[in-house]
Amino acid sequence: MSKPPTVFLAEMTNAEVERFLTDHHTVIVPVGSTEQHGPHLALSADVLIPQEVARRVAPKVGAVVAPPLSYALSYPHVGFKGLVHIRIPTFMALVEDLCHAFATVGFRRIVFLNGHYDNTYAIAYACANAAYGLAPEVKAFPINYWDGIPAEVASQYMSLAKGMHANAAETAAVLAINPALVDMEKANAEFPPFPDFTVESPPVHTAFFFSAPGSVYWATKSGTWGDAREATPEMGERYLKIAVDGTLAVLDNIEKTFRAMPPR
């Protein structure tokens, strides 16, 4: 029996990788976390979602999907038992080493598709560090799977009102991917007791959540930020499709930008 084709790098043979690289040059590395997602959702949620988005995006952009990074920056969740994370320098060194490793294999586009916001800056800086040792035609960079979702659409899924962690959107996406990883009988609603903001909230969140281990633990009792009870598989499928379309748009715009301003 012949081996079926796959978009997953780890499922390919060496010969398949060699054939792929004759015509294609993009690898997508899903990045997430292993951390608590409330009383109802598996620890792997932030990996499962970008990996599924990557699986759907890869055939459309001529890419393969690398094994995901499941251990990352989850220090704001310190205090919850369901947490396995690594130090910021360790994570950045891993990302930087992977940039060089994939470039050595022959990939010229190394896309870190992130599903856990706390990772974003560290991935970007690690890619910048790696760039000093990469050929000019090799580009390594992060995008979040939600970056290309229009603001008016994103606000229906991720916002102060809808929540940002283990909420309906994340719960629904995992329901669509693998319902066995969600216990809807334990799905709950909880929101951090934020004060009334007089400015746009992102820098306030950065100051509070990124500055100290345990900030999410202080802000929530259950680890949920949102109302997970609203989640359905149908909502999850809609959310995944929106994320795929947005990611494709972001990648297209990135390639157009690289072509418009080549190295000199």
Secondary structure, DSSP 8 states (H G I E B T S, - for coil): ------SBGGGS-HHHHHHHHHH--EEEEEE--EE-BTTTB-TTHHHHHHHHHHHHHHHHHTEEE---B-----GGGTTSSSEE---HHHHHHHHHHHHHHHHHHT-SEEEEEE--GGGHHHHHHHHHHHHTTS-TT-EEEEEETTTTS-HHHHTTTSBTTTEEESSHHHHHHHHHH-GGGB-GGG--EE-------SS-SHHHHHHHHSSSTTHHHHH-SSS-EEEGGG--HHHHHHHHHHHHHHHHHHHHHHHHHHHHS---
